[in-house]
């Protein structure tokens, strides 16, 4: 591993890449990057630790935001919440933190652990528990491996601290979501805090490095350092990630609302360019979860669906998607941990009530199409 320290100069690229992996959710990456850069300026660069370097003597704290992304844009998290949450978990379990990590690599939730590491003087782990962003607290690889959430902390900007010990991941989500709604729709959360041996077993490694690589491509340089034109960036990204370009279109209709602590809605696209004459629908719950082209399945959770600006390749979050925007929709195969029976039970289409069966996005892309666009 050659990258050992996160500096202020790294933040924009990590935030860009995490916004792609966040599939529209995970909190606003711009707001998170401003917080991270400020705290790195004040406290210095953040050391980066590889997942495989962790030992059972380590106590690793996943930290991030919970709630509706739409709320996080309007009510920015206070820096004091990060340190308050860390101190609350340390008091509750009687063990000092030795590192922090993202619970998800998506959007702003890739930035908050870096910010927390800077203010607390701790390293951040180059890995997370999703490999993307998901809307619910139990949708983590710790849960897939049979580990419970352990002691859970929620902190808000008023200074409230709520410590709970849910019996399992589903109860953690129910309790945390209810508390978050009472806290105004957004809070800082810590759960699944474990020693380094458990994190080594469960975490998806290298995801901050992956986010940085994605960000480098979107800012105009490929892996070989070659300059990329704006119109080359999406294809370069797809080639790097093994992603499928699903649709180029314009947002013709958008329904979005904050409901039960989530940003929920759907977007209807009309095709442009090679996709003129076709339509595409995106359904989201914080994250983009289901894509249909002309009514046929194009991609579905747990595979990643990302929306990019058609001209620049910049990622677009669910709360920043606008009527008339010209976008490209891509899909990225999820980590193999999510393609297991437990992974699909936890975060597959059935959990969200979608009337489709999960099919790997790469298999959908390979399937021949009939003349009306339906998969044959």
C-alpha angles and dihedrals in degrees: 000000000000102000110079108155135045112218131183088261091061096054101082093052093047090048092050093049092045090053088058093047089044090067091218098317141069094094131292110312094203094056091045092049092053090054093047094047093049094051092046088052090051100040107021136249121328121240115234121218125197117232091238091057093063121106135194088261089067122091108204121198120203108206133178147121127290127198141053114336089220089063094048090060093053098039110038116207115254115239088230089066091066096056092039091055093049093049091047093055092045091052092046097052098028094232130110119236117247097184142001128220140186113262084206130013094220128118118307092357088073089057102046095065089051089050091047091048091052096050093043096042093238133131121251122228118239095230143057141205100253112030085223135019126289128184101232132065098232092055094097135111091245088065091047089055092051100259121137126225093257118195109000127200130197121186130180137194092262090064096255115150121195118188119188139165106214117197093230144350096276092054090046089058094046095048096040093047092051092049091046091054089053089048089060101272099298138063144155112259138194122188138143092041106172143156120275095261092061091045090051089053097046112026125097101234129224099018097134088051089049091050090051091051091051090049091052090055093048090050090056112271128101126212091275091052094252116151113249127209117229091254092053098053100082093050091046089051093049091050092050095048100035086243128162121230102225106178146348112211153129124258105250099169134013131187117184134158141157107249128169094343094312136096103235132180150098138256127209117208130193117210126255130188112356090002096053110136095031132093134215132198125202122195119195143183101185085311130051102260109165134030126188125185112205087339095307123113112264101166138340140186134312085040111079121255115193130184117213133185105261095222102041106019092234113151119252120210125215092254094049097047109116139192110266096022114144108224146169118222117209132178127212124198110249125234115283091247088072093050092066122099090256091047092053092045090052102043108004125115094271092063090059094045096251115155095226136091119237114256120177108260092231090057092050089051092052094049114103117246130224121233092269093055098257118135108257 
